[in-house]
Amino acid sequence: MATIARRLSPARWRAQIVRRSLAKSCGGAHIPLMPDKRYTKSNLPEKICAACGRPFAWRKKWARDWDNVKTCSERCKGDLRARNRSA
């Protein structure tokens, strides 16, 4: 039976190389590597919700459409639409 080699992304491949070299330099001890966090709560952009007036922070799912996001939730979006319909 032939074995199928799994292809690794370049980032994962580099991470494996680094882990192996660290393990060799430390006598084979396992050293977990913590990835650097790209974002923290303190440096995310914020907006004010058009429906409820509360601040809300950027989410990854809004990355492509952040300029068009006006409300903090689906509920607020529905409230804003209902308010605009009745006006």
N, C-alpha and C positions, 0 to 999 in steps of 0.2 A: 504494500500500500504506500502510495506516495504521500509525503507530507506537504502541506501547503503553508508556505511562509507568510505570515501576516505582515503587511506593509505598515510602517509607522509614519506618522507625519514628521516633518523635519524637526518640529519643536519637541515632540516626544522622543525622537531619536537622540537629539542633543541632551535632553534631560537624563536619558539612560546612560549616556557616556559620562556625564558629570557624576551621577550616582556611583557608577562603577569606579571612577577614578578616586572619588572620596572614600569609598569603601576600602580600596587598596591602600590608600595613604593612612587610614585609621586602623589598620590591622584587621579589616574585614567586618568591623562593627557597622551596624545599620544606622545610618543617619537620615532621618526624614527631612526632606527639603520642603519648606513652606513657600508656595508661590507668592510673588508680590501682588498685593491687591491693587487693582487699577483705580478703583473708586472707593471712597469712604462716604458715609452719610454727610459729613461736614462739607465736602466739596462738590456735592451734586447740585445742579441748577434747580431752582424752585420757581413756581408760578402760583398765582392766586386763582382759585376756582371761580369761574364766572357764575356758578349757581349758588354755592354756599358761602363763598368768601374766605374759605380756609386755605392756607398754603399747602401745596403738595409738591413732592420731589420727583425728579426725573426717574423713569423706569427704562430698563433695557428694551422692553417691547415697544416703547415710544421713540426709539432712537432715530428712525427714519422720518417720523412724522411729528417731532417735538414742536415745531413751529405752529402746527395746526391744532395741537391739544389745548382744549379750553377748560375741561372739567376734570375733577379728580376721580370720578367713578362713573359707572354706567347709570347708577341711580341719579346722580346729579345731571348727567346728560339728558335723561328722560324728563327730569324736572324743568330743565332749561327749555327743552323743546315744547313742553306743555305750556310753560309760561309765555313763550313766543307765539304759540298758536292762539292763545286766548287774548293776546294783546292786539 
